[in-house]
Amino acid sequence: MSDLKNTNSDLIFELEDKPPFHHAIVAAITHLLAIFVPMITPALIVGASLQLSTETITYLVSMVMIASGVGTWLQVNRYGCVGSGLLSIQSVNFSFVTVMIAIGSSMKQDGLDESLILSSLLGVSFVGAFLVVGSSFILPYLRRIVTPTVTGVVVLMIGLSLIKVGIIDFGGGMAAKNSGTFGNYENIGLGLLVLIVVIGFNCCRNPLLRMGGIAIGLMVGYITALFLGMVDFSKLQNVPLVTIPSPFKYGFSFSFHNFLVVGTIYLLSVLESVGNITATAMVSNRPIEGEEYQSRLKGGVLADGIVSVIASALGSLPLTNFAQNNGVIQMTGVASRYVGRVIAVILVILGLFPAIGRFFTTIPSPVLGGAMTLMFSMIAIAGIRIIISNGFRRRETLIVATSLGLGLGVSYSPEIFQVLPPSLYVLVENPICAGGLTAIIMSILLPQDYRQEELLRASVTDSEQV
């Protein structure tokens, strides 16, 4: 089969292009604005849920940024077989948040202090990351399973799932829901302002204005929020000047029971990673089938595993390549991996100086929601494009329809499968996992000759018409 390649004529800078420095900085800042809050939020959520000290939470946030910078550098530079060689940004995998909270809360109830809790959480994360490393070597042998239809479904589910996050922020975020101000005039107006500005600048023919559309929209929204008194600067208090990484700062301990849970999430994250890398290749105008694609896929997943090993050792939650950046690539038209190197350096610097990075957390939720809702929708569209790139006949239609129905169904009612044993329930309570696993199972069960029969009928119909 010939390589499938996206003929995206909207790219301003292709994968191997080296933009002028000022263009690269604008594109890098745009990516950072899109991912920064989602990047550090998991550490803040886990820290608050487990009632960790302020110093510990600050350290975890700093390590997230440093590990993300190191991981991004590995991904975009592609050392040997490590890395996708695409503009793949590494960040915290949200799939681990609920698992870490559940395990940590159980240990806290047993009377363990935060050092022992973190040593166990980071210990099983460290060992579990090697499962991702090992899985990267068997990906080439799973071509019949990991098809464009399957990866397209995963990308589509990622986009659709993230839209919920974006629209909640659009209305003011969870804090607004708790305070009763969700969806008020100020929040909706601020979100709409950012959305309109981003769309307006994206319609510009000037490449620099188009690349900076998201960043400009966020800045306009932030300045407006300042005048409205919606910016909270209290998050900048009591932040240390410099944070130095300390490997295994909280020690190392291992629980096989906890490893089973964390290891399962790691294996499921591989499927999500495959979808993200496929989407990045698609929006970067690179093949999504063939040797080049398989090589990038293997290298990207391998880098995910290695980076999670490094991240867990430093004190960060596990990482994966971020789906949000695919939307940024589409919106800005910049797919150059040179920009990824700039992002990597900035992330490490921000990690060393946490006060700078903490500033991004003052961006109000509606400002982020106005931009993210559009970007996340772009991810879903990328998934649709991947699906139709492989043909959309009756077999593919059944796979996509069933996967989409169950995946979205789970997102609406996550408790529907709670009668299952916990070891199975953890696989289907997440819409991305539910949709992806459904696509894999149906791709295996529906015979290929089913599709061949359709092709034969189509050729006969064409012959009769002639």
PyMOL commands that set and color helices and strands:
alter all, ss='L'
color gray80, all
select helices_A, chain A and resi 21-49+54-77+95-109+114-136+139-142+148-170+173-179+185-202+207-211+213-227+233-236+256-283+291-314+324-332+337-352+354-362+365-389+394-412+414-417+422-428+431-445+448-465
alter helices_A, ss='H'
color red, helices_A
select strands_A, chain A and resi 90-92+319-321
alter strands_A, ss='S'
color yellow, strands_A
deselect
rebuild
show_as cartoon
